[in-house]
Amino acid sequence: ISLAETGDNIFDHYQKYKATPEIFGEIDLNVFGLNFNDLIFNNINDIIYDRYHTQSLLASDLFSSCKGPEIYASNLKDVLESSFEENTKNYCAFLKLIPLLPQNNSLYINLSELTDSGPFQTKFNLILQKHNIKLVSPYPPEFISSIHPNKYNLSKIDNHPSVEANRYYTDVLYQEITTNPKWGFIKNE
């Protein structure tokens, strides 16, 4: 079952994870696709982006101590840096959410490393690692871009993943799930 939708952020992923057992029953493996722009909140006026009641999660007691400006999706390049500033509600909410993310039966794949690398990706990875969230990131982006420049982006100006990048993600997930006994789909030898 894939519940991922365009525009999802880490808060949406968490809400879907919480709702899934009630809707579909027990899940064997949760796969979270994470991106360093996951700290940016979706526009609360856009009902498409709040199907999973993420705004009520962000307004809950859990995040009530998070103060500061709220950074919403608009022009990504304009708001990305702001979402990582420690005085924003986004950054505070991200830090409070990470310990709630499941460790058991949960695989986290880094969806931004193929198409972008830089200080935000590095900071994002370090925060997750500090909380024992291991991202599946098989190759450094320098390796990929040196062999096939721009092959994994839609275009030079649009860093969204291309069809080739999505094929690659699928291959990486398949390889991880079918070769790592941790996920329970193969026997330990």
N, C-alpha and C positions, 0 to 999 in steps of 0.2 A: 504494500500500500504506500503510495507516495502522497504526502500531504503538502509538499513544497509548492510554493507559488511565487511568481515574480513579485519582488518587493518585500518578501519576508525578511525579518531581522531576527536576532537571537531571542528577543522577547516573544515574538510570534512562535518561534520553534518551541520554546518552553511551554507556552500555552497549549500548543497542539500535542506535545508530549503528555501533558497532564490530562488532556481530554481523551486521548486515544484509547486507553483501556475501557472506558465507559462505552465507547462507540463500537470498537472492534474486538474487545477482549484482550487477553494477554499477548504482548508482542515479543517475538523471539529476539529481534535485534532492532534497536533504534539507530538510524543513521542521521546525523546532523551535518548539514552542509553549512560551514561557517565562512564568513567573509569579513575582512577588517572594517567594512562599512556597516556592520551590524549594530553599532552603537547609535546610529541615527534613527530617531523615532519616525514612524510614518505619520502622515498628516491625519490628525484626529477627525477632520471633517470628511475624509474619504472613507466611506463605509466599506468599500472593497478591502481596505487594509485593516479593518478591525473586526473581521468575522469571528476571530477567536478571542475577542474581548481583551485584547492586550492593553488597551487604555485603562480598563478597570484593574488589571494587574499592576500597572504603573502607578495607579492612584491608591493602591492598597496600603495597609499598615506597613508592609515589608519595606516599601520605598518611601514612606512618609518622611523619613529623616533626610532624604535626598533633596537638597535645595539647589538653587542656581538656575541659570538659563536652560531651557529645553531646546535641543537642536533637532529640527524637523527636516525631512527630506525636501530638497528643492534642487539646486544645482550642487551635485555631489562634491565637486572640487572646492566650492565655497564653504561647505559645512563640515567636511571630513575632519579637518584639523581641529575645529571647535569641539567636535564630539569626543575627542580624546583629552580635552582640557579637564583637569581634576576638579574644577569648580562648577562643572555642569551636572545637571540631573542625569544626563545620559551616562556619563562616566561612573557616577556613584551607583546608579541602578545596575549597570553592567557588573560592577564589583560585587554587588549584593546578590545578583542572579547566579553568578558562576558557581558558588557552593551548592546551589539547588540543582544544578545539572546532574543527570544521572551518571554514575560511574559504571554500573553493571549493565551488561547487554547494550552498550552504547558506543558507537563508533563515530568519531568526529573527523570529517574530511575538510581540508583547507581548500576552499573553492577560489581563492583569490591569488594564490601563489603562481599559478600558471600565467596569469594575465597581468599581474602587477607585483611589484616588490618595492619596499622602501621603509621609511621610518614607522609608518602606521602599521604595516604588516608585522614588523619586528616587535613593536610594542604590544600589539594584539596577541602575538604568539607567546611573548614572555609572560603576560598576565595569565593566559590560559595554563601555561606550563607551571606557573607558581601554584596553581590550584589543582594540579595533577590531571589536567585535561590534555591528553596527548592527541595532537592533530596528525592525521595521516597526510603526509606531504612528501611524496616519493622523490622528487627531483628539485634541485634549486632552479629558480626561474632563469638564472643566467645561463645554465646549461641548455634549457629548452629554447630560449630566445636566440642563443647563438647558432643553433642548428636550423631552426625554422623561424626566423624573425616574423612576427605578426601572424603566424599561422594559428595561434590560439586566441586571437582577438577578432571581433567582428570586423574592425577596421583600425586604422592608425588613430582615429579620434574616438572610437568607441571601444572601451576596454572590457565590454561584456564578453563572456566566453563564446567562441565559435562552435559550430557543430563538431569540429575536430577536437576541441577542448572537452566538450561534453562526452564524446566517445572515449577520450583519454580518462576522464573521471570514472566512467563506467568500468573501464578495464582495470583501473587501480582498485576500485571497490571490489570487483569480482576477485581479483588476485588476493586482496587482503582477506576477504571473507572465506575463500576456498582453500587458503593455505595456512591460516592462523587458527590453531585449535581453540584459541580463547573464545571464538565466536560460537562454538558448539556445532559447527556444521561438518567437521571432520574429527576423527578420533586421534588422540595423542598416541604417538608410537613410541 
